[in-house]
Amino acid sequence: MSRPKGTKNKPKPATDGAFEYTLEQRMKMVADLIVEKIIEDQSFGSKIVDILGIGVSNDAG
């Protein structure tokens, strides 16, 4: 069964109580969460290099 005429590609109405963020606001929120997690992990003695699993090899010499 086909759609009624004129219903194609209409934006969905905003839901009451729903948050709408711009791309910049969403990126800042994710970046802030990452920074908070790094600071929290460092406060427990973890190094960022260990957390990410990257770093300089100690085999040089």
PEWOCOR-V46363 format. One line per field, one symbol per residue. ss: DSSP state (2 for helix, 1 for strand, 0 for the rest). phi: phi as a letter, one per 40 degrees, with the letter a starting at -180 (. if undefined). burial: I if it has 16 or more other C-alpha atoms within 10 Angstrom, else O. A space follows every 50 residues. Layout:
ss = ???
phi = ???
burial = ???
This chain:
ss = 00000000000000000000002222222222222222222220000222 22000000000
phi = .ccccgbcfcccccccgccbbcdccccccccccccdccccccccgccdcc ccgbiccccci
burial = OOOOOOOOOOOOOOOOOOOOOOOOOOOOOOOOOOOOOIOOOOOOOOOOOO OOOOOOOOOOO
